[in-house]
Amino acid sequence: MIIKLLILFFLLPMAFQDYRQGLVADYLYLPLLFFIKLNFTIIFFILVIIFYHKIEDYIGGADIKLIFLFLLIFPLFDVVTWLLVSSLLALSYALVKKQQTIRMFPFFLISYIGVLL
């Protein structure tokens, strides 16, 4: 539980920076590297690198980095649940506000609190 609270502490500035500036600084990811557990997500990372030119209009680099780090830290089922909940929250927000583009990190944070914490 302490590890999940620490990760929450590191996600807060990332969400605020994404909400205000539309970017997340690379140095904010560094503390999350200490929580990595080895598993087979390297295949996912390679696929993202290969197909990034096709998805770059739909997902930002900060989002990909966080998803990849979470795949290295948490079990696959937890990450998929977290991603599904955050996507549904973002989609609901976009439909209500009638926006075509949204910043995902605030929704990642809310979903993290609800699903992984």
Order of alpha helices (4+ residues) and beta strands (2+ residues): alpha-alpha-alpha-alpha-alpha
